[in-house]
Amino acid sequence: MKRYGPALLCLLLTACGGSRNRIDPAAAAAGGTGAEHELHLAPAQVEAWGIRSEEVRTTDIAAVITLPGTIELDQSRTALVSPLIGGQVARIGADPGDRVRPGQVLLTLTSPQFARAQADWLEALARFRLSRTEADRARSLFADRAIEERELLRREADAEQQAVALGAAEAVLLACGIDRGGIEALRERYDTLLRTGERSEPVADPMLPILAPRAGRVIDRDAVRGEQVGPERILFTIADLSVLWAELDAYEQHLPFLDPRSEVTITTDLYPGREFPARIIWISDVLDEALRTVTVRVEVANSDRLLRPNLFVSGVIVKREPGADRLAVPENAIVDLHGEKSVFVLIDAHQHEVPAAGSEAAGEQEGEHDHVVYAVRHIEIGESVGDLRIVTTGLEEGERIVTAGAFTLKAELQKGSAGHGHVH
């Protein structure tokens, strides 16, 4: 136990005035604290000064680290849209900021290459149908012994070859970006032409629609009507912005505290006091040789769309050790009093003696049991864990300490040491 110096002893004996200090001089002279030094405040004054108290609790938090980083698109929820073949931009169907659904037309190209691919597929379809008809007729003739088996086999082999050629032509159409619904529409136009002989519109349409591969929001478009584009060009970027990534930079000394099970929240100066829940999904296995950092990727919910890609953020990672509970108090509850780390403990005023009703002392102290009493308690502290400080000695779990307004009480205590007495 540390001894009080003369200045602190004088403060303890005078701040609350005479009998209200509850200091045992003999204990103080012997180097002990005796009873704790007290401040008495009226409830209205406590409210006016914004003084708040909380129970002392234990925590299993082993470490809290704050890492810088930036918001990035969630690559698993992002699509880059490029044409699979070249063409000229004829129509644009979506603008940046638009929400799109899967299969929605983003842009239409005029592509002679696409028209050629359709024509090749139609020719393959005609040859396949003819070869299948000839194979069916050959089977009928062979049953009547009108042709030899070798002729039957030849026609059946030809039908199989045409089926393969049709499949290859269909694959080319799919590679151009048309879906099977578009191929079926091409087949229907062809059959209508065969049935009616009318050519109200070309069967092979050079207009190639570029479709949205997923639902999301268009966050970028790089296309102008009339320009030539090819497969190397990214025309649209579509992303689901309700979930994003935060790429955080952790230094070597942080490595022992990185755990996929750790709690993570994302904060930004743009929204003070707002926390975005997140979770670690990947920790880089390689240390950056130049920066000496590892990348920690976290997935962060963004349902309100407040976070934007490339925004600077901080990631607060909390690592816990279940079962390793320690007493901890908020940093702002601790004050320095003459070289001692101290807190203000809330004492129930009803625990103090109140003179009997009707006595002269009772008249002088009327209403005193309504006062809120705070006592100075010196403590020993350990390491910081986020905005908490571990307390090694001086407090017990369940005691109530001032967590808001401690510096106001310290100032009032110092006023008392100058002869102002205690507050009513």
C-alpha positions as CSV (number, residue, x, y, z in Angstrom):
1,M,0.0,0.0,0.0
2,K,1.4,3.4,-0.9
3,R,1.7,6.1,1.8
4,Y,-0.1,9.4,1.3
5,G,2.2,12.5,1.1
6,P,1.4,15.6,3.2
7,A,-0.4,17.4,0.4
8,L,-2.7,14.5,-0.3
9,L,-3.4,14.0,3.4
10,C,-4.3,17.6,3.7
11,L,-6.7,17.2,0.7
12,L,-8.3,14.2,2.3
13,L,-8.9,16.0,5.6
14,T,-10.4,19.2,4.1
15,A,-12.2,18.5,0.8
16,C,-15.5,17.5,2.4
17,G,-15.1,19.3,5.7
18,G,-14.6,17.7,9.1
19,S,-16.8,14.7,9.9
20,R,-17.7,14.1,6.3
21,N,-14.2,13.0,5.3
22,R,-14.4,9.8,7.3
23,I,-10.5,9.6,7.3
24,D,-8.9,7.7,10.1
25,P,-5.9,9.9,11.0
26,A,-4.2,7.1,12.8
27,A,-4.5,4.8,9.8
28,A,-3.3,7.6,7.5
29,A,-0.2,8.3,9.7
30,A,0.5,4.6,9.6
31,G,0.5,4.7,5.8
32,G,-3.1,3.3,5.2
33,T,-6.0,5.0,3.6
34,G,-8.5,4.4,6.3
35,A,-12.0,5.1,5.1
36,E,-12.3,6.4,1.6
37,H,-12.4,10.2,0.9
38,E,-15.9,11.2,-0.1
39,L,-17.8,13.8,-2.2
40,H,-21.5,14.5,-1.5
41,L,-23.7,15.7,-4.3
42,A,-27.4,16.5,-4.5
43,P,-29.2,14.3,-7.1
44,A,-30.0,17.4,-9.1
45,Q,-26.3,18.3,-9.3
46,V,-25.4,14.7,-10.4
47,E,-27.9,15.1,-13.2
48,A,-26.8,18.6,-14.2
49,W,-23.1,17.5,-14.4
50,G,-24.0,14.4,-16.5
51,I,-22.4,12.0,-14.0
52,R,-23.1,8.3,-14.8
53,S,-22.0,5.2,-13.1
54,E,-21.8,1.5,-14.1
55,E,-21.1,-1.7,-12.3
56,V,-17.5,-3.1,-12.5
57,R,-17.5,-6.2,-14.7
58,T,-15.1,-8.8,-15.8
59,T,-14.2,-9.2,-19.4
60,D,-12.7,-12.1,-21.5
61,I,-11.4,-9.7,-24.1
62,A,-7.7,-10.5,-24.7
63,A,-7.0,-7.8,-27.2
64,V,-8.6,-5.1,-29.3
65,I,-6.7,-3.9,-32.3
66,T,-7.7,-1.2,-34.8
67,L,-6.5,-1.6,-38.4
68,P,-6.7,0.8,-41.3
69,G,-8.3,-0.2,-44.6
70,T,-10.5,0.5,-47.5
71,I,-13.9,-0.7,-48.7
72,E,-13.9,-2.9,-51.8
73,L,-16.5,-4.6,-54.0
74,D,-17.3,-8.2,-52.9
75,Q,-15.9,-10.0,-55.9
76,S,-18.3,-12.9,-55.4
77,R,-21.2,-10.5,-55.8
78,T,-19.7,-8.5,-58.8
79,A,-19.9,-9.1,-62.5
80,L,-17.9,-7.6,-65.3
81,V,-19.8,-7.6,-68.6
82,S,-18.0,-7.7,-71.9
83,P,-19.2,-8.7,-75.4
84,L,-18.0,-12.2,-76.5
85,I,-17.7,-11.0,-80.1
86,G,-17.1,-7.6,-81.8
87,G,-19.8,-5.2,-83.0
88,Q,-21.1,-1.7,-83.0
89,V,-23.1,-0.3,-80.1
90,A,-26.7,0.2,-81.4
91,R,-28.7,0.7,-78.2
92,I,-27.9,1.2,-74.5
93,G,-30.5,-0.2,-72.1
94,A,-29.0,0.6,-68.6
95,D,-27.3,3.6,-67.0
96,P,-25.0,3.8,-63.9
97,G,-27.1,3.6,-60.7
98,D,-29.8,1.4,-62.3
99,R,-30.8,-1.8,-60.6
100,V,-30.9,-4.7,-63.1
101,R,-32.2,-8.2,-62.9
102,P,-30.6,-11.4,-64.4
103,G,-31.2,-11.6,-68.2
104,Q,-32.1,-7.9,-68.6
105,V,-30.8,-6.3,-71.8
106,L,-27.9,-3.9,-70.9
107,L,-26.9,-3.1,-74.5
108,T,-27.5,-4.2,-78.1
109,L,-24.7,-4.6,-80.7
110,T,-25.0,-4.7,-84.4
111,S,-22.7,-7.7,-85.2
112,P,-22.2,-9.2,-88.7
113,Q,-20.3,-12.0,-87.0
114,F,-23.3,-12.8,-84.9
115,A,-25.5,-12.9,-88.1
116,R,-23.0,-15.2,-89.7
117,A,-23.1,-17.5,-86.7
118,Q,-26.9,-17.7,-86.9
119,A,-26.8,-18.5,-90.6
120,D,-24.3,-21.3,-90.0
121,W,-26.6,-22.7,-87.3
122,L,-29.6,-22.5,-89.7
123,E,-27.7,-24.4,-92.4
124,A,-26.7,-27.0,-89.9
125,L,-30.3,-27.4,-88.7
126,A,-31.5,-27.9,-92.3
127,R,-28.8,-30.5,-93.0
128,F,-29.6,-32.3,-89.8
129,R,-33.3,-32.4,-90.5
130,L,-32.7,-33.7,-94.0
131,S,-30.2,-36.4,-92.8
132,R,-32.7,-37.5,-90.1
133,T,-35.5,-37.8,-92.7
134,E,-33.3,-39.9,-95.0
135,A,-32.2,-42.1,-92.1
136,D,-35.8,-42.8,-91.2
137,R,-36.7,-43.6,-94.8
138,A,-33.7,-45.9,-95.1
139,R,-34.9,-47.9,-92.1
140,S,-38.3,-48.3,-93.7
141,L,-36.8,-49.4,-97.0
142,F,-34.4,-51.8,-95.3
143,A,-37.4,-53.4,-93.5
144,D,-38.9,-54.0,-97.0
145,R,-35.5,-55.3,-98.2
146,A,-35.4,-52.5,-100.8
147,I,-31.9,-51.4,-99.8
148,E,-28.9,-53.1,-98.4
149,E,-27.8,-52.8,-94.8
150,R,-24.7,-50.9,-95.9
151,E,-26.8,-48.0,-97.3
152,L,-28.9,-47.9,-94.1
153,L,-25.7,-47.6,-92.0
154,R,-24.4,-44.9,-94.3
155,R,-27.5,-42.7,-93.9
156,E,-27.6,-43.2,-90.1
157,A,-24.0,-42.2,-89.8
158,D,-24.6,-39.1,-91.9
159,A,-27.5,-38.2,-89.6
160,E,-25.2,-38.5,-86.6
161,Q,-22.6,-36.3,-88.2
162,Q,-25.2,-33.6,-88.9
163,A,-26.3,-33.8,-85.3
164,V,-22.7,-33.1,-84.2
165,A,-22.4,-30.2,-86.7
166,L,-25.7,-28.7,-85.4
167,G,-24.4,-28.9,-81.8
168,A,-21.1,-27.2,-82.8
169,A,-23.0,-24.4,-84.5
170,E,-25.2,-24.0,-81.5
171,A,-22.1,-23.8,-79.3
172,V,-20.9,-20.9,-81.4
173,L,-24.2,-19.1,-80.9
174,L,-24.0,-19.6,-77.2
175,A,-20.4,-18.3,-77.3
176,C,-21.7,-15.1,-79.0
177,G,-23.8,-14.4,-75.9
178,I,-27.2,-15.6,-77.0
179,D,-29.1,-17.8,-74.5
180,R,-31.1,-21.0,-75.4
181,G,-34.3,-18.9,-75.4
182,G,-32.8,-16.8,-78.2
183,I,-31.8,-20.0,-80.1
184,E,-35.4,-21.3,-79.8
185,A,-36.7,-18.0,-81.1
186,L,-34.4,-18.3,-84.1
187,R,-35.8,-21.8,-84.7
188,E,-39.4,-20.5,-84.6
189,R,-38.6,-17.8,-87.1
190,Y,-37.0,-20.4,-89.4
191,D,-40.0,-22.7,-89.1
192,T,-42.4,-19.9,-89.8
193,L,-40.5,-19.1,-93.0
194,L,-40.7,-22.7,-94.1
195,R,-44.3,-22.9,-93.4
196,T,-45.5,-19.6,-94.9
197,G,-42.7,-18.7,-97.3
198,E,-43.0,-15.1,-96.1
199,R,-39.9,-13.0,-95.2
200,S,-41.4,-10.3,-93.1
201,E,-38.1,-10.0,-91.1
202,P,-34.7,-11.6,-91.5
203,V,-34.2,-14.9,-89.9
204,A,-30.6,-14.2,-89.0
205,D,-30.8,-11.0,-86.9
206,P,-27.5,-9.1,-86.6
207,M,-28.7,-7.4,-83.4
208,L,-27.0,-9.1,-80.4
209,P,-28.4,-8.3,-77.0
210,I,-25.8,-8.2,-74.1
211,L,-27.6,-9.5,-71.0
212,A,-27.1,-8.9,-67.3
213,P,-25.5,-12.1,-65.8
214,R,-26.8,-11.3,-62.3
215,A,-29.0,-9.0,-60.3
216,G,-27.4,-5.9,-58.8
217,R,-26.7,-2.2,-59.5
218,V,-24.8,-0.8,-62.4
219,I,-21.8,1.0,-60.9
220,D,-19.9,1.6,-64.1
221,R,-20.6,1.8,-67.9
222,D,-18.1,2.2,-70.6
223,A,-20.0,2.3,-73.9
224,V,-21.1,5.0,-76.3
225,R,-23.6,4.5,-79.0
226,G,-22.0,4.0,-82.4
227,E,-18.6,2.9,-81.3
228,Q,-17.0,-0.4,-82.1
229,V,-16.3,-2.7,-79.1
230,G,-14.8,-6.1,-78.7
231,P,-14.2,-8.9,-76.2
232,E,-11.4,-7.0,-74.6
233,R,-13.7,-4.2,-73.5
234,I,-15.5,-4.2,-70.1
235,L,-18.8,-2.5,-70.9
236,F,-20.6,-2.8,-67.6
237,T,-19.8,-3.5,-63.9
238,I,-22.7,-4.8,-61.9
239,A,-22.4,-5.4,-58.2
240,D,-24.6,-6.2,-55.2
241,L,-23.7,-3.4,-52.8
242,S,-25.7,-4.7,-49.8
243,V,-22.5,-6.7,-48.9
244,L,-19.0,-5.4,-49.4
245,W,-15.5,-6.2,-48.5
246,A,-13.1,-4.3,-46.3
247,E,-9.4,-4.9,-47.0
248,L,-7.6,-4.2,-43.7
249,D,-3.8,-3.9,-43.2
250,A,-2.4,-5.7,-40.2
251,Y,1.2,-5.4,-39.1
252,E,3.5,-8.1,-37.8
253,Q,2.8,-7.4,-34.2
254,H,-0.9,-8.0,-34.8
255,L,-0.5,-11.5,-36.1
256,P,-1.1,-13.2,-32.7
257,F,-4.4,-11.5,-32.4
258,L,-5.8,-12.4,-35.8
259,D,-8.4,-15.1,-35.6
260,P,-11.3,-15.8,-38.1
261,R,-13.6,-16.2,-35.0
262,S,-12.8,-12.7,-33.7
263,E,-15.5,-10.0,-33.5
264,V,-15.1,-7.3,-36.1
265,T,-16.8,-3.9,-36.6
266,I,-16.1,-1.3,-39.3
267,T,-16.1,2.4,-38.5
268,T,-15.5,5.5,-40.6
269,D,-15.0,9.2,-39.8
270,L,-17.8,9.8,-42.3
271,Y,-20.4,8.4,-39.8
272,P,-19.2,9.1,-36.2
273,G,-20.6,6.6,-33.7
274,R,-21.9,4.3,-36.4
275,E,-20.6,0.7,-36.3
276,F,-21.0,-1.8,-39.2
277,P,-20.9,-5.5,-38.2
278,A,-18.5,-7.6,-40.1
279,R,-16.7,-11.0,-40.1
280,I,-13.3,-12.1,-41.1
281,I,-13.4,-14.3,-44.3
282,W,-9.7,-14.4,-45.2
283,I,-6.3,-13.6,-43.7
284,S,-3.4,-13.5,-46.2
285,D,-0.8,-16.2,-45.8
286,V,2.0,-13.9,-47.2
287,L,3.5,-10.9,-45.5
288,D,4.0,-7.9,-47.8
289,E,7.8,-7.6,-48.1
290,A,7.9,-3.8,-48.4
291,L,5.1,-2.8,-46.0
292,R,5.4,-5.7,-43.6
293,T,1.7,-6.1,-43.5
294,V,-0.8,-8.9,-44.1
295,T,-4.2,-8.3,-45.7
296,V,-7.3,-9.1,-43.5
297,R,-10.4,-9.3,-45.6
298,V,-13.7,-8.9,-43.8
299,E,-17.3,-9.1,-45.1
300,V,-19.4,-6.1,-44.0
301,A,-23.1,-5.7,-44.2
302,N,-24.2,-2.5,-46.1
303,S,-27.9,-2.7,-46.3
304,D,-28.3,1.1,-46.0
305,R,-25.7,1.6,-48.7
306,L,-23.7,4.1,-46.6
307,L,-20.4,2.5,-47.4
308,R,-18.9,3.0,-50.8
309,P,-16.0,1.2,-52.6
310,N,-12.6,3.0,-52.0
311,L,-13.9,4.6,-48.8
312,F,-11.2,4.7,-46.0
313,V,-12.3,2.8,-42.9
314,S,-11.0,1.3,-39.7
315,G,-11.6,-2.3,-38.6
316,V,-11.8,-2.9,-34.9
317,I,-11.0,-6.6,-34.1
318,V,-11.8,-8.0,-30.7
319,K,-10.2,-11.2,-29.7
320,R,-11.6,-13.1,-26.7
321,E,-10.3,-15.8,-24.4
322,P,-13.3,-17.5,-22.8
323,G,-12.6,-18.4,-19.2
324,A,-9.8,-15.8,-18.8
325,D,-12.0,-13.2,-17.2
326,R,-10.4,-10.0,-15.7
327,L,-11.8,-6.9,-14.1
328,A,-11.9,-4.0,-16.5
329,V,-13.1,-0.4,-16.4
330,P,-13.5,2.2,-19.1
331,E,-10.4,4.4,-19.6
332,N,-12.4,7.6,-19.1
333,A,-13.4,6.4,-15.6
334,I,-9.7,6.6,-14.4
335,V,-8.3,9.9,-13.1
336,D,-4.8,10.8,-11.8
337,L,-4.8,12.1,-8.2
338,H,-1.4,13.1,-7.0
339,G,0.3,10.4,-8.9
340,E,-2.2,7.7,-8.1
341,K,-4.6,6.1,-10.6
342,S,-8.0,6.4,-9.0
343,V,-11.7,6.0,-9.7
344,F,-14.8,7.3,-8.0
345,V,-16.9,4.6,-6.4
346,L,-20.6,5.2,-5.9
347,I,-21.7,4.7,-2.2
348,D,-25.3,4.3,-1.2
349,A,-26.0,7.3,1.1
350,H,-28.5,5.2,3.1
351,Q,-25.5,3.3,4.5
352,H,-24.4,6.4,6.4
353,E,-25.7,7.2,9.9
354,V,-28.6,9.7,10.0
355,P,-29.4,11.2,13.5
356,A,-32.7,10.4,15.1
357,A,-35.7,12.4,14.0
358,G,-36.3,15.5,16.1
359,S,-32.7,15.9,17.3
360,E,-30.7,19.1,16.6
361,A,-28.3,17.2,14.4
362,A,-31.2,15.8,12.4
363,G,-32.4,19.3,11.7
364,E,-29.0,20.3,10.5
365,Q,-28.7,17.3,8.2
366,E,-32.2,17.1,7.0
367,G,-32.4,15.4,3.6
368,E,-28.8,14.3,3.8
369,H,-29.7,10.7,3.1
370,D,-30.8,11.9,-0.3
371,H,-27.3,12.9,-1.2
372,V,-25.3,10.8,-3.7
373,V,-21.9,9.9,-2.2
374,Y,-18.8,9.2,-4.3
375,A,-15.6,7.9,-2.7
376,V,-12.1,8.0,-4.2
377,R,-10.6,4.6,-4.7
378,H,-6.9,4.1,-5.7
379,I,-6.4,1.2,-8.0
380,E,-3.6,-0.6,-9.8
381,I,-4.0,-1.0,-13.5
382,G,-2.8,-3.3,-16.2
383,E,-2.8,-3.2,-20.0
384,S,-5.4,-1.5,-22.2
385,V,-7.9,-3.6,-24.2
386,G,-9.6,-1.2,-26.6
387,D,-11.3,1.5,-24.5
388,L,-11.1,-0.6,-21.4
389,R,-8.3,-0.8,-18.8
390,I,-7.6,-4.0,-16.8
391,V,-7.7,-3.4,-13.1
392,T,-5.4,-5.7,-11.1
393,T,-6.2,-4.4,-7.5
394,G,-8.4,-2.0,-5.8
395,L,-11.9,-2.9,-7.1
396,E,-14.3,-5.8,-6.8
397,E,-16.8,-7.0,-9.3
398,G,-20.3,-5.5,-8.8
399,E,-19.1,-2.2,-7.3
400,R,-20.4,0.9,-9.1
401,I,-17.9,3.5,-10.4
402,V,-18.3,6.8,-12.2
403,T,-17.9,6.2,-16.0
404,A,-19.1,9.7,-17.2
405,G,-18.1,12.8,-15.3
406,A,-15.1,11.5,-13.4
407,F,-13.0,14.5,-14.4
408,T,-15.7,16.8,-13.1
409,L,-15.6,15.1,-9.7
410,K,-11.8,15.4,-9.7
411,A,-12.1,19.1,-10.3
412,E,-14.7,19.5,-7.5
413,L,-12.4,17.4,-5.2
414,Q,-9.5,19.7,-5.9
415,K,-11.8,22.7,-5.2
416,G,-12.6,21.1,-1.9
417,S,-8.9,20.8,-1.1
418,A,-8.7,24.6,-1.5
419,G,-11.3,25.1,1.2
420,H,-14.6,25.0,-0.6
421,G,-15.9,22.1,1.3
422,H,-18.2,19.4,0.0
423,V,-21.1,20.0,-2.5
424,H,-24.8,20.0,-1.5
